Amino acid sequence: MVLRQRDPIQRTWALIIAAAICYLPANILPVMTTQTLRSVVPTTIIGGVLRLYEDGSWVLALIVLIASVMIPLVKLIVLAYLMITVQLRSERFRRERVRMYRMLKVIGRWSMLDVFVATFSVALVQLRPYMTVVPGSGVLFFTAVVILTIFAADTFDPRLIWDSGENAGGR
Amino acid sequence: MTDDSDFTNLPQAETVGKKRARISIVWIIPILAAVVGIGIAVQQRLSEGPTIRIAFRSAEGVEAGKTSIKFKEIEIGKVTGVNLSRDFSRILVTAKMEKSAEGLIVKDASFWIVKPRVTLSGVSGIGTLLSGNYIRFEPGKSRETGHDFVGLETPPPATSGLPGREFVLRSDTLGSLGIGSPVYYRRLNVGQVISYGLAEDGKSVYIRIFLNAPFDRFVTSNTQFWEASGIDLSVGASGLSVQTESLLSLLVGGIAFETPSFPAENNAVADNAVFPLSSDRATALSPREIDAERYALYFRGSLRGLSVGAPVDFLGLPVGEVTGIFLAYTPGERSIRTRVEIVTYPHRLFVPRGTPDATAGRSTTTREGRAFMQRQVSDMGLRAQLRSASLISGALYVALDYFPDAPNAKIDWKPTPPDFPVVPGEMENLQANLRSLFGKLDRVPVEEIGNDARKAIAALDRTLVRLEGETLPEARKSLETLDRTLQSANRTLERVDGEIVPEAKKTLEELRRAIASAERVMSNTDDTFLGPDAPGRQDLRDALREIARAARAVRALADYLERNPNALIRGKSREKP
């Protein structure tokens, strides 16, 4: 039997809130700044998605949109939903909620795709003085979102889902 | 019991824990995230500079999010939007400036789009070929912050911050000047044209120039500016003159200035003082109109060849110029006259340049000055006359000279400009002479002369008739006598032919025989006589000499006979040798 963590609910909530706070600047601040001779172009995640879509590669745009925008958001919402239902000691959809949680843990790390892309771009595109890519502060927040949601998912104890039913019996 | 004690202990511990309601340390993470997030937001908010709008006539190469606004080649803002104005006449460029540049963005700041410009005087903005156009910013001098600006279409000259002063020149035309055209002082490039425009009344052009610091103090109230654009090539009465300031000004035009040394009063001038811009150096340095005196001259006869600007000479020195040529009709006069207005510079006339005492006899506005001029005209015979400067170009000029024999005249001070008396020009003189010559020819009594000649011929005829009647018969008689004389001479000659010639023939025959015999003797006596010491040689030589002498005598005789055939009849005359 795995030992239960102390204050799992508080911890998870703290991490979820922290991730939610970071989610905002992660999407507002530029993740990359492309400097060419002509211009300095900062790119946000949404801006990148739009750019890809405008360029015609809407498949890529969709992938980035899902991986970078939707998944963290879905994770946050799902985690928040799980936490609320746990705290409300809801007894409905317990099986489905566990399945959701497992899926969350699987897809969570895929969000790091963006960070990888940004890191690779920054490392590779250093064609000074013609073109350089520098990381924007958004990428830090984005990384924070991803890591915090992973941790939040980790600290969430799925057993809590089942706690409510047993609590009637004493615990 | 141990179990019991255990059980009793545990709930106690749990209750204590639950009652503490402790807050997990994990909450630091969201607080930290919030603090960082808020911190960044606040920083972003604080670092956000003002948003400005610039109106351009065209926003060539300006793109939202890409084009930057630069000051001293440092980016201080970025274009965030490019829109058409509401009336579609302009482009409104919205730009977000950086916080650090906030103090610079004052009301009279200027913005212009930097693009590659290739002009004759230089190439600028080459960097924008690679980096794209950008908007240059130049701060103004105002202290008020501005938000709406009107962009410049052409870059202002790079003079801001340079020490120096601006002046304004007025000119009739812009000539070949442009922004950036150089300004020369003693052929040094000391400034440039920074802007130009049409005056409000549309009748002149103002040109704003900037002179760099040490040179601006050479501009005083007397400074004369002139256009040094291109080649100034003029053919005047004074011949062909070519003037140019420099090769660059040949291409892009230029302005030159100089301060004449002769007027003593050289006052400092304020910034933006207005000066006239002359078309060339000679005009600029000729004295100003204040010192000028104007006269009107009325000539009779053609003014072909006289042009505005033709010189006015006084005893061969240029003292002024022709300012206008008109036709004048005065109601009292019968014919239309030509009226020439001239301007003279009295101090050139009467006071040498550079003399401080330039007031003596200087202006005819004074009574003394007028009296002086009047004396020159009425007593000394000072007159204006049209003269030909060059036979080839046919250019005329006005000469002021003394004509003591000219009929009396006076300057008429009443009209403005006053009338100055004239004498007919050289061409007019020539024409007058020809006219009088023809007039005299007209008066010649050709008919009478013809009559006289006819009479004379008739008299001659009569004389000849008388000559024929009286003299010719006598002449015929003389001729008949002459004929008879000749016939007798002829007869004499016939006799000579018949009697004397055979005789001569006989003589010649004998001579031939003698020669033949001599020949024979010589051929026989070759041996005896031809030796160098032959005794007969001397005799032979003597004989030959004799023969030669005889031959000569015969020839002389023949010659003589030829010349004087009558010697055969009358013998050799005594007188002739």
Interface residues (C-beta under 8 A of the other chain):
Chain A: R6 D7 Q10 R11 A14 L15 I17 A18 A19 I21 C22 L24 P25 L29 L37 R38 S39 V40 V41 S137 F141 A144 L148
Chain B: R22 I23 S24 V26 W27 I29 P30 L32 A33 A34 G37 I40 A41 E63 G65 K66 T67 S68 E75 L130 S131 G132
